[in-house]
Amino acid sequence: MTVVSDGNQAVPEGELSDEVVAVIMAAVAAYGYSPAAIRSIRPQKRGYKRHRENWAMAARLGGMSR
């Protein structure tokens, strides 16, 4: 008899579950890259400056000026 976990185990903040890592690696492999090409997988931290730069780029692409 095989026992399968329910997959609802708590994952500490800032870490990814094994299932999420497996899905990311499968997606990378589907695009033709080797899973060994992945250096690290971590959540993206967004700061205020990066957020402001994104809005500025959207404004430039939209033809807006100050």
URFENNOR-V45008 format. One record per pair of residues at least 12 apart in sequence whose C-alpha atoms are under 6 Angstrom apart, sorted by the first residue. I is the first residue (numbers start at 1). GAP is how many residues later the second one is. D is the distance in Angstrom with one decimal. If there is no record, write none. Layout:
i->I gap->GAP d->D
i->I gap->GAP d->D
This chain:
none
